[in-house]
């Protein structure tokens, strides 16, 4: 397989599939996702909250992480619903042993509102923009700590895989 050929530790690979892709193809994908997870590859459900968002999907889908869609972060300063939604998803997923990433954090105000919601990762332009590999290497070599890069330590849950 590709991980063996490239000598990449499968634990360092996260395959992201959108919620709508998983929901519309779960019967076809389920066994493949289970095989990937058995090989050590982690599965993330991207854009969570804008598609089907079925509790049954979360219960039956072999995923390791849910990535809450950025659309809930975009209006968080003016919509208490969005913060409540993100907190509810984080609580639900934590109880199920599924890690949570909040996508689309672009401002310090958004980060301040979200700081008390226990999630595993933050992601967004506030922490870094897409960049070429050689720039990424320099960025990492500069020793950015977790608070600067958006990487947060996992919530203390023994069932959660490290992200």
Secondary structure by P-SEA (a helix, b strand, c coil): ccccccccccccbbbbbcaaaaaacccccaaaaaaaaaacbbbbbcccccccccaaaaacccccbbbccccccccccccaaaaaaaaaaaaaaaaacbbbbbcccccaaaaaaaccccccccccccccccccaaaaaaaaaaccccccccccccccccccccc
